[in-house]
Amino acid sequence: QQQQQQQQEEEGDEQMVNYQTLEVLIEHGIAANDIQKLNDAGFHTVESIAHATTRKLADVKGISEAKVNKLKVVAKALVPMEFKTAFDALEDRKHLVTLTTGSVELDKLLEGGVETGSITEIFGEFRTGKTQLCHTLCVTCQMPITDGGAEGKAIYIDTEGSFRPKRLEQIAERFGLDPTVALENVAYARAHNSEHQMELLKTAAAIMSQDRYSLLVVDSATALFRTDYTGRGELSERQMQMAQFLRQLTRLAEEFGVAVLITNQVTADPGGMSFAKDSTKPIGGNIMAHACTTRLRLRKGRGENRICTVVDSPMLPEGDAQFAISNSGVCDSTE
């Protein structure tokens, strides 16, 4: 058993750090002031350099074309980006951590919980439990891996003003964590417009490169885009900006191995059948649909109960699960 525990701890350590900070580049002949320039431009890890296009790197002030080429060569040597076999990919996925949602049924539907390293989108009308699920995960992500957590901190970007630290205290007490410590481990920012929302992701990348984080929440990823760009004339610009935002989220999920959880609003679908049970559809169209790995729809059930449906996922079968909302976050349904 001791050996097993040791193995789990080793696996835990493996899970802890899966990115390299830019300081590594100093050994490869990159000047410290160049690293500072890259940091200021929002590049904090070797992975972010390897994943960026040459054009993006050339846009960084004070980085010449020769330096960009050198950076690319060094980053390519440090970050594996070649083909690997499906068997190796399967082995990699075995170490994937999932975060418990606080409801047994919901975890069963998601085969363990919310997946780290990818984007999970939850959409539904108001009062379907989207924000409650975000709050619950902010606490569960701090728990030990054996208890369904990921032993990491959380970042919460709030666009609708619905973040409630008091609720986090109640959830922490329910899971047996010290409320003060749990709140200390959640970094919170209120985004005031869509540009600010994009800037906050840059800051989030800087914060994540300093410490172990396991969750990034954007509670409502679309609300500000919806109001900053209005009418059909600005639709393509809105979709373009939103695509950039989602691309950054994907980058953070892959770079730092965090679970990215975003909520999305819905709109009435006039083209849908009015007699259909649910004639709403999520905002953001195909751009949103393609960017998210897993899409979950929430709808109201009886009383405090809510129903979660898997709408799109490369792995999970489509299905429903019931959960309930209480003062201490998401829990099992009463029926």
Backbone hydrogen bonds in HBPLUS format (Angstrom, degrees):
<---DONOR---> <-ACCEPTOR-->    atom                        ^
c    i                          cat <-CA-CA->   ^        H-A-AA   ^      H-
h    n   atom  resd res      DA  || num        DHA   H-A  angle D-A-AA Bond
n    s   type  num  typ     dist DA aas  dist angle  dist       angle   num
A0005-GLN N   A0001-GLN O   2.83 MM   4  6.14 154.9  1.89 148.6 155.5     1
A0006-GLN N   A0002-GLN O   2.83 MM   4  6.13 155.7  1.88 148.1 155.0     2
A0007-GLN N   A0003-GLN O   2.84 MM   4  6.12 156.2  1.90 147.8 154.7     3
A0008-GLN N   A0004-GLN O   2.84 MM   4  6.14 154.3  1.90 146.8 154.2     4
A0009-GLU N   A0005-GLN O   2.82 MM   4  6.13 153.0  1.89 146.9 154.8     5
A0010-GLU N   A0006-GLN O   2.82 MM   4  6.15 155.4  1.88 149.3 156.2     6
A0011-GLU N   A0007-GLN O   2.83 MM   4  6.12 160.4  1.87 149.5 155.2     7
A0012-GLY N   A0008-GLN O   2.72 MM   4  5.97 147.7  1.82 142.4 152.7     8
A0013-ASP N   A0009-GLU O   2.81 MM   4  6.18 151.6  1.89 148.1 155.2     9
A0014-GLU N   A0010-GLU O   2.88 MM   4  6.20 156.1  1.94 149.1 156.2    10
A0015-GLN N   A0011-GLU O   2.88 MM   4  6.17 150.2  1.97 144.9 153.3    11
A0016-MET N   A0012-GLY O   2.90 MM   4  6.17 136.0  2.10 139.9 152.8    12
A0016-MET N   A0013-ASP O   2.98 MM   3  4.89 121.9  2.33  90.8 106.5    13
A0046-VAL N   A0020-GLN O   2.80 MM  26  5.59 159.8  1.84 155.5 161.9    14
A0024-VAL N   A0021-THR O   3.20 MM   3  6.17 163.7  2.22 126.1 128.7    15
A0025-LEU N   A0022-LEU O   2.85 MM   3  5.53 148.5  1.95 119.0 127.1    16
A0026-ILE N   A0023-GLU O   3.08 MM   3  5.65 154.7  2.14 114.2 121.0    17
A0028-HIS N   A0025-LEU O   2.88 MM   3  5.07 138.8  2.05 101.4 114.3    18
A0030-ILE N   A0025-LEU O   3.28 MM   5  5.65 155.6  2.34 140.0 140.0    19
A0029-GLY N   A0026-ILE O   3.10 MM   3  5.40 150.7  2.19 118.0 115.9    20
A0034-ASP N   A0031-ALA O   3.12 MM   3  5.31 130.7  2.38  99.5 112.6    21
A0035-ILE N   A0031-ALA O   3.16 MM   4  6.57 148.7  2.26 145.5 154.4    22
A0036-GLN N   A0032-ALA O   3.01 MM   4  6.35 148.9  2.11 144.1 152.5    23
A0037-LYS N   A0033-ASN O   3.09 MM   4  6.33 150.1  2.18 135.2 142.3    24
A0038-LEU N   A0034-ASP O   2.96 MM   4  6.30 154.5  2.02 146.9 153.7    25
A0039-ASN N   A0035-ILE O   2.85 MM   4  6.11 155.7  1.91 147.7 154.9    26
A0040-ASP N   A0036-GLN O   2.92 MM   4  6.21 158.4  1.97 149.8 155.1    27
A0041-ALA N   A0037-LYS O   3.07 MM   4  6.31 137.4  2.26 137.3 148.7    28
A0041-ALA N   A0038-LEU O   3.08 MM   3  5.02 124.7  2.40  92.0 106.7    29
A0043-PHE N   A0038-LEU O   2.91 MM   5  5.28 162.3  1.94 152.1 146.3    30
A0042-GLY N   A0039-ASN O   3.01 MM   3  5.25 160.5  2.05 107.6 113.2    31
A0049-ILE N   A0046-VAL O   3.11 MM   3  5.23 125.2  2.42  97.3 111.2    32
A0050-ALA N   A0046-VAL O   2.95 MM   4  6.30 160.9  1.99 152.7 158.3    33
A0051-HIS N   A0047-GLU O   2.81 MM   4  6.00 150.3  1.90 153.1 161.1    34
A0052-ALA N   A0048-SER O   3.13 MM   4  6.01 123.3  2.47 128.2 140.1    35
A0052-ALA N   A0049-ILE O   3.26 MM   3  5.21 140.9  2.43  94.9 105.7    36
A0057-LEU N   A0053-THR O   3.16 MM   4  6.55 156.9  2.22 151.9 157.8    37
A0058-ALA N   A0054-THR O   2.89 MM   4  6.11 150.7  1.98 148.1 156.9    38
A0059-ASP N   A0055-ARG O   3.11 MM   4  6.36 129.4  2.38 138.9 151.1    39
A0059-ASP N   A0056-LYS O   3.26 MM   3  5.26 137.0  2.46  92.4 104.0    40
A0060-VAL N   A0057-LEU O   3.12 MM   3  5.51 158.1  2.17 108.4 115.1    41
A0063-ILE N   A0060-VAL O   3.26 MM   3  5.81 154.5  2.33 139.3 135.6    42
A0068-VAL N   A0064-SER O   2.95 MM   4  6.30 152.9  2.03 148.5 156.5    43
A0069-ASN N   A0065-GLU O   3.01 MM   4  6.33 161.3  2.05 151.3 155.0    44
A0070-LYS N   A0066-ALA O   3.04 MM   4  6.30 153.6  2.11 142.6 150.1    45
A0071-LEU N   A0067-LYS O   2.78 MM   4  6.03 163.7  1.81 154.6 159.0    46
A0072-LYS N   A0068-VAL O   2.92 MM   4  6.14 159.5  1.96 151.8 157.1    47
A0073-VAL N   A0069-ASN O   3.07 MM   4  6.31 157.4  2.12 145.3 150.6    48
A0074-VAL N   A0070-LYS O   2.94 MM   4  6.23 168.3  1.96 158.1 160.8    49
A0075-ALA N   A0071-LEU O   2.80 MM   4  5.93 168.9  1.81 156.0 159.7    50
A0076-LYS N   A0072-LYS O   2.91 MM   4  5.95 152.7  1.99 142.6 150.3    51
A0077-ALA N   A0073-VAL O   3.14 MM   4  6.40 145.9  2.26 141.5 149.8    52
A0077-ALA N   A0074-VAL O   3.12 MM   3  5.23 122.0  2.47  95.8 110.0    53
A0078-LEU N   A0074-VAL O   3.13 MM   4  6.45 138.2  2.31 142.8 154.4    54
A0078-LEU N   A0075-ALA O   3.11 MM   3  5.10 126.9  2.41  93.1 107.1    55
A0079-VAL N   A0075-ALA O   2.88 MM   4  5.97 145.6  2.00 154.0 162.0    56
A0089-ALA N   A0085-THR O   3.07 MM   4  6.43 156.6  2.13 148.2 155.2    57
A0090-LEU N   A0086-ALA O   2.90 MM   4  6.13 147.6  2.00 142.8 151.2    58
A0091-GLU N   A0087-PHE O   2.98 MM   4  6.33 154.6  2.04 147.1 153.8    59
A0092-ASP N   A0088-ASP O   2.92 MM   4  6.24 155.1  1.98 149.0 155.7    60
A0093-ARG N   A0089-ALA O   3.03 MM   4  6.31 151.4  2.12 143.4 150.8    61
A0094-LYS N   A0090-LEU O   3.13 MM   4  6.42 128.1  2.41 140.9 154.2    62
A0094-LYS N   A0091-GLU O   3.16 MM   3  5.23 139.2  2.34  96.8 108.3    63
A0095-HIS N   A0092-ASP O   3.23 MM   3  5.83 153.0  2.30 111.4 118.0    64
A0096-LEU N   A0093-ARG O   3.05 MM   3  5.07 160.3  2.09 105.6 110.4    65
A0116-THR N   A0097-VAL O   3.14 MM  19  5.91 148.4  2.25 168.1 169.7    66
A0099-LEU N   A0114-VAL O   2.80 MM  15  4.99 164.1  1.83 137.1 140.6    67
A0114-VAL N   A0099-LEU O   2.86 MM  15  4.99 142.4  2.00 149.3 142.6    68
A0100-THR N   A0148-GLY O   2.76 MM  48  4.99 160.7  1.80 152.7 152.4    69
A0107-ASP N   A0103-SER O   2.95 MM   4  6.17 159.5  1.99 152.8 158.7    70
A0108-LYS N   A0104-VAL O   2.94 MM   4  6.17 149.3  2.03 145.5 154.3    71
A0109-LEU N   A0105-GLU O   2.97 MM   4  6.32 153.3  2.05 147.2 154.1    72
A0110-LEU N   A0106-LEU O   2.99 MM   4  6.27 152.2  2.07 146.3 153.8    73
A0112-GLY N   A0107-ASP O   2.71 MM   5  4.85 163.7  1.74 143.6 147.2    74
A0111-GLU N   A0108-LYS O   3.16 MM   3  4.90 159.5  2.21  99.7 104.4    75
A0117-GLY N   A0258-VAL O   2.78 MM 141  5.07 151.6  1.86 101.9 111.7    76
A0260-VAL N   A0118-SER O   3.14 MM 142  6.10 170.4  2.15 154.8 153.3    77
A0293-THR N   A0119-ILE O   2.99 MM 174  5.41 138.1  2.17 133.0 145.1    78
A0294-THR N   A0119-ILE O   3.22 MM 175  6.64 165.0  2.24 155.6 159.7    79
A0120-THR N   A0260-VAL O   2.80 MM 140  6.15 166.1  1.81 169.8 173.9    80
A0262-ILE N   A0120-THR O   2.93 MM 142  6.35 164.5  1.96 160.4 165.6    81
A0121-GLU N   A0294-THR O   2.81 MM 173  6.21 168.8  1.82 166.1 168.1    82
A0296-LEU N   A0121-GLU O   2.76 MM 175  6.08 163.1  1.79 163.7 169.8    83
A0122-ILE N   A0262-ILE O   2.88 MM 140  6.38 157.8  1.93 158.7 166.3    84
A0264-ASN N   A0122-ILE O   2.90 MM 142  6.14 143.1  2.04 151.1 151.8    85
A0123-PHE N   A0296-LEU O   2.90 MM 173  6.38 160.6  1.94 165.6 172.0    86
A0298-LEU N   A0123-PHE O   2.82 MM 175  6.12 161.4  1.86 157.5 163.0    87
A0133-LEU N   A0129-GLY O   3.04 MM   4  6.11 153.9  2.11 143.5 149.1    88
A0134-CYS N   A0130-LYS O   3.12 MM   4  6.48 153.1  2.19 145.6 153.1    89
A0135-HIS N   A0131-THR O   2.92 MM   4  6.22 159.6  1.96 151.4 156.4    90
A0136-THR N   A0132-GLN O   2.90 MM   4  6.14 161.2  1.94 149.3 154.6    91
A0137-LEU N   A0133-LEU O   3.04 MM   4  6.22 163.9  2.06 150.0 153.6    92
A0138-CYS N   A0134-CYS O   3.12 MM   4  6.36 141.0  2.28 142.5 152.7    93
A0138-CYS N   A0135-HIS O   3.18 MM   3  5.19 126.8  2.48  94.9 108.7    94
A0139-VAL N   A0136-THR O   3.08 MM   3  5.54 142.5  2.23 107.2 117.1    95
A0140-THR N   A0136-THR O   2.99 MM   4  6.33 169.3  2.01 154.2 157.3    96
A0141-CYS N   A0137-LEU O   2.97 MM   4  5.73 154.1  2.04 143.0 147.2    97
A0142-GLN N   A0139-VAL O   3.05 MM   3  5.65 158.3  2.10 116.2 122.9    98
A0143-MET N   A0140-THR O   3.11 MM   3  5.39 157.3  2.16 108.9 115.8    99
A0150-ALA N   A0141-CYS O   3.07 MM   9  5.10 152.7  2.15 110.7 116.4   100
A0152-GLY N   A0141-CYS O   3.18 MM  11  6.09 177.2  2.18 142.1 142.6   101
A0151-GLU N   A0143-MET O   2.99 MM   8  5.29 149.5  2.08 152.6 151.0   102
A0147-ASP N   A0144-PRO O   2.91 MM   3  5.36 144.8  2.04 110.1 120.6   103
A0149-GLY N   A0144-PRO O   3.05 MM   5  5.15 154.3  2.12 138.1 134.3   104
A0148-GLY N   A0145-ILE O   3.15 MM   3  5.27 164.2  2.18 110.0 112.1   105
A0153-LYS N   A0212-ARG O   2.97 MM  59  6.36 164.6  2.00 136.0 139.1   106
A0214-SER N   A0153-LYS O   2.87 MM  61  5.77 170.3  1.88 156.2 154.6   107
A0154-ALA N   A0185-ASN O   2.98 MM  31  6.37 165.4  2.01 157.8 162.4   108
A0187-ALA N   A0154-ALA O   2.81 MM  33  6.25 164.1  1.84 158.9 158.5   109
A0155-ILE N   A0215-LEU O   2.92 MM  60  6.28 149.9  2.02 143.4 152.9   110
A0217-VAL N   A0155-ILE O   2.78 MM  62  6.12 169.9  1.79 162.3 165.5   111
A0156-TYR N   A0187-ALA O   2.71 MM  31  6.09 161.5  1.74 167.3 171.5   112
A0189-ALA N   A0156-TYR O   2.94 MM  33  6.37 156.2  2.00 167.7 167.9   113
A0157-ILE N   A0217-VAL O   2.78 MM  60  5.97 174.9  1.79 158.1 159.9   114
A0219-ASP N   A0157-ILE O   2.90 MM  62  6.32 155.0  1.96 166.2 174.3   115
A0158-ASP N   A0189-ALA O   2.88 MM  31  6.21 169.5  1.89 165.4 168.7   116
A0191-ALA N   A0158-ASP O   2.89 MM  33  6.01 157.1  1.94 145.2 153.0   117
A0159-THR N   A0219-ASP O   3.10 MM  60  6.18 171.1  2.11 155.3 152.9   118
A0167-ARG N   A0164-ARG O   3.07 MM   3  5.55 130.2  2.33 109.7 120.9   119
A0168-LEU N   A0165-PRO O   3.00 MM   3  5.02 117.7  2.40  94.8 110.5   120
A0169-GLU N   A0165-PRO O   3.10 MM   4  6.53 148.7  2.20 149.1 157.3   121
A0170-GLN N   A0166-LYS O   3.16 MM   4  6.60 157.2  2.22 148.3 153.2   122
A0171-ILE N   A0167-ARG O   2.97 MM   4  6.27 157.7  2.02 151.1 157.3   123
A0172-ALA N   A0168-LEU O   2.85 MM   4  6.02 159.5  1.89 150.7 156.4   124
A0173-GLU N   A0169-GLU O   2.98 MM   4  6.26 156.6  2.04 150.6 156.5   125
A0174-ARG N   A0170-GLN O   3.10 MM   4  6.36 152.7  2.18 141.7 149.0   126
A0175-PHE N   A0171-ILE O   3.08 MM   4  6.45 148.2  2.18 148.2 156.2   127
A0177-LEU N   A0172-ALA O   2.84 MM   5  5.01 165.5  1.86 151.9 148.4   128
A0176-GLY N   A0173-GLU O   3.15 MM   3  5.04 159.6  2.19 101.0 106.6   129
A0182-ALA N   A0178-ASP O   2.88 MM   4  6.09 166.7  1.90 162.7 167.3   130
A0183-LEU N   A0179-PRO O   2.93 MM   4  6.11 156.8  1.98 148.1 153.3   131
A0184-GLU N   A0180-THR O   2.96 MM   4  6.18 150.0  2.05 143.6 152.5   132
A0185-ASN N   A0181-VAL O   3.06 MM   4  6.32 137.5  2.25 145.3 156.0   133
A0186-VAL N   A0183-LEU O   3.18 MM   3  5.42 166.5  2.20 110.2 112.8   134
A0197-GLN N   A0193-ASN O   2.92 MM   4  6.17 153.5  1.99 153.6 162.1   135
A0198-MET N   A0194-SER O   3.16 MM   4  6.38 145.1  2.29 135.1 142.7   136
A0198-MET N   A0195-GLU O   3.11 MM   3  5.12 120.5  2.48  93.6 107.9   137
A0199-GLU N   A0195-GLU O   2.94 MM   4  6.31 154.4  2.01 147.8 155.3   138
A0200-LEU N   A0196-HIS O   2.86 MM   4  6.14 152.6  1.94 151.3 158.4   139
A0201-LEU N   A0198-MET O   3.14 MM   3  5.40 135.2  2.35 100.1 111.8   140
A0202-LYS N   A0199-GLU O   2.93 MM   3  5.27 125.8  2.23 103.9 117.9   141
A0203-THR N   A0199-GLU O   3.18 MM   4  6.66 155.7  2.24 149.7 156.0   142
A0204-ALA N   A0200-LEU O   2.77 MM   4  6.00 152.0  1.85 143.9 152.8   143
A0205-ALA N   A0201-LEU O   2.94 MM   4  6.20 149.9  2.03 143.2 149.9   144
A0206-ALA N   A0202-LYS O   3.16 MM   4  6.53 151.3  2.24 143.8 151.3   145
A0206-ALA N   A0203-THR O   3.05 MM   3  5.06 114.8  2.49  94.0 109.8   146
A0207-ILE N   A0203-THR O   2.90 MM   4  6.26 157.1  1.96 153.5 159.9   147
A0208-MET N   A0204-ALA O   2.84 MM   4  6.05 162.3  1.87 152.6 157.6   148
A0209-SER N   A0205-ALA O   3.12 MM   4  6.27 141.7  2.27 140.8 149.4   149
A0210-GLN N   A0207-ILE O   3.04 MM   3  5.41 154.2  2.11 108.9 117.1   150
A0259-ALA N   A0214-SER O   2.91 MM  45  6.03 175.2  1.92 129.7 129.9   151
A0216-LEU N   A0259-ALA O   2.85 MM  43  6.23 157.2  1.90 163.0 163.5   152
A0261-LEU N   A0216-LEU O   2.87 MM  45  6.23 161.1  1.90 156.2 162.6   153
A0218-VAL N   A0261-LEU O   2.98 MM  43  6.42 158.1  2.03 153.5 158.0   154
A0263-THR N   A0218-VAL O   3.11 MM  45  6.60 156.6  2.17 161.0 160.1   155
A0221-ALA N   A0263-THR O   3.01 MM  42  6.04 155.6  2.07 158.6 158.7   156
A0226-ARG N   A0222-THR O   2.91 MM   4  6.02 148.6  2.01 157.8 167.8   157
A0227-THR N   A0223-ALA O   3.29 MM   4  6.65 137.7  2.49 139.1 148.7   158
A0228-ASP N   A0224-LEU O   2.79 MM   4  5.87 153.3  1.86 150.3 158.4   159
A0229-TYR N   A0225-PHE O   3.21 MM   4  5.93 153.1  2.28 135.2 139.9   160
A0235-LEU N   A0232-ARG O   3.15 MM   3  5.01 161.8  2.18 103.4 108.5   161
A0238-ARG N   A0234-GLU O   2.91 MM   4  6.11 157.2  1.97 151.1 158.1   162
A0239-GLN N   A0235-LEU O   2.91 MM   4  6.18 163.9  1.94 153.9 157.6   163
A0240-MET N   A0236-SER O   2.95 MM   4  6.11 150.5  2.04 141.7 150.0   164
A0241-GLN N   A0237-GLU O   2.98 MM   4  6.23 164.5  2.00 153.5 156.6   165
A0242-MET N   A0238-ARG O   2.86 MM   4  6.04 157.8  1.91 152.0 159.1   166
A0243-ALA N   A0239-GLN O   2.84 MM   4  5.97 149.8  1.93 140.8 149.2   167
A0244-GLN N   A0240-MET O   3.07 MM   4  6.39 149.4  2.16 144.2 151.8   168
A0245-PHE N   A0241-GLN O   3.01 MM   4  6.31 155.7  2.07 145.5 152.1   169
A0246-LEU N   A0242-MET O   2.89 MM   4  6.18 162.1  1.92 153.4 157.6   170
A0247-ARG N   A0243-ALA O   2.88 MM   4  6.01 145.2  2.00 140.2 150.4   171
A0248-GLN N   A0244-GLN O   3.01 MM   4  6.31 153.8  2.08 147.3 153.2   172
A0249-LEU N   A0245-PHE O   3.04 MM   4  6.41 152.0  2.12 143.7 151.8   173
A0250-THR N   A0246-LEU O   2.92 MM   4  6.20 156.6  1.97 147.0 152.7   174
A0251-ARG N   A0247-ARG O   2.94 MM   4  6.22 153.5  2.01 144.7 152.3   175
A0252-LEU N   A0248-GLN O   2.91 MM   4  6.25 157.9  1.96 151.4 156.4   176
A0253-ALA N   A0249-LEU O   2.91 MM   4  6.16 158.0  1.96 150.7 157.0   177
A0254-GLU N   A0250-THR O   2.97 MM   4  6.22 158.2  2.02 150.7 155.8   178
A0255-GLU N   A0251-ARG O   2.77 MM   4  5.81 162.3  1.80 152.8 158.9   179
A0256-PHE N   A0252-LEU O   2.99 MM   4  5.77 169.3  2.00 144.4 147.9   180
A0257-GLY N   A0253-ALA O   2.97 MM   4  5.13 121.7  2.32 121.1 132.8   181
A0283-ILE N   A0265-GLN O   3.10 MM  18  6.03 156.5  2.15 155.9 152.0   182
A0267-THR N   A0281-LYS O   2.81 MM  14  5.57 159.8  1.85 156.2 160.7   183
A0281-LYS N   A0267-THR O   2.94 MM  14  5.57 161.4  1.97 157.4 162.3   184
A0269-ASP N   A0279-SER O   2.92 MM  10  5.66 161.8  1.96 161.3 156.4   185
A0272-GLY N   A0269-ASP O   2.96 MM   3  5.25 147.8  2.06 106.4 116.5   186
A0276-ALA N   A0273-MET O   3.03 MM   3  5.27 159.2  2.07 107.7 114.4   187
A0288-MET N   A0284-GLY O   3.34 MM   4  5.03 165.4  2.36 121.4 122.6   188
A0289-ALA N   A0285-GLY O   3.19 MM   4  6.45 162.3  2.23 145.9 151.3   189
A0290-HIS N   A0286-ASN O   2.81 MM   4  5.96 158.6  1.86 157.2 160.4   190
A0291-ALA N   A0287-ILE O   3.17 MM   4  6.26 149.3  2.27 140.7 148.6   191
A0292-CYS N   A0288-MET O   3.30 MM   4  6.45 153.2  2.38 153.7 157.9   192
A0295-ARG N   A0312-ASP O   2.78 MM  17  5.03 158.5  1.82 150.2 154.0   193
A0311-VAL N   A0295-ARG O   2.86 MM  16  5.42 161.0  1.89 152.5 156.5   194
A0312-ASP N   A0295-ARG O   3.42 MM  17  5.03 161.0  2.46 128.7 130.3   195
A0297-ARG N   A0309-THR O   2.82 MM  12  5.09 164.7  1.84 151.4 154.8   196
A0309-THR N   A0297-ARG O   2.79 MM  12  5.09 158.4  1.84 148.5 156.0   197
A0299-ARG N   A0307-ILE O   2.90 MM   8  5.29 148.6  2.00 146.8 156.6   198
A0307-ILE N   A0299-ARG O   2.79 MM   8  5.29 169.8  1.80 156.7 159.9   199
A0301-GLY N   A0305-ASN O   2.79 MM   4  4.84 141.8  1.94 144.7 133.7   200
A0305-ASN N   A0302-ARG O   2.84 MM   3  5.32 153.3  1.91 144.3 142.7   201
A0325-ILE N   A0304-GLU O   3.25 MM  21  5.70 143.8  2.39 132.8 141.9   202
A0306-ARG N   A0323-PHE O   2.73 MM  17  5.44 162.6  1.76 161.4 162.0   203
A0323-PHE N   A0306-ARG O   2.96 MM  17  5.44 161.0  2.00 152.3 157.2   204
A0308-CYS N   A0321-ALA O   2.84 MM  13  5.31 170.6  1.85 160.7 163.3   205
A0321-ALA N   A0308-CYS O   2.92 MM  13  5.31 134.2  2.13 143.0 155.5   206
A0310-VAL N   A0319-GLY O   3.06 MM   9  5.68 157.4  2.12 156.7 163.7   207
A0324-ALA N   A0331-CYS O   2.85 MM   7  5.29 174.1  1.86 147.6 146.6   208
A0331-CYS N   A0324-ALA O   2.88 MM   7  5.29 170.4  1.89 147.9 150.1   209
A0326-SER N   A0329-GLY O   2.94 MM   3  5.32 166.3  1.96 147.3 151.9   210
A0329-GLY N   A0326-SER O   3.15 MM   3  5.32 129.1  2.42 123.0 116.5   211
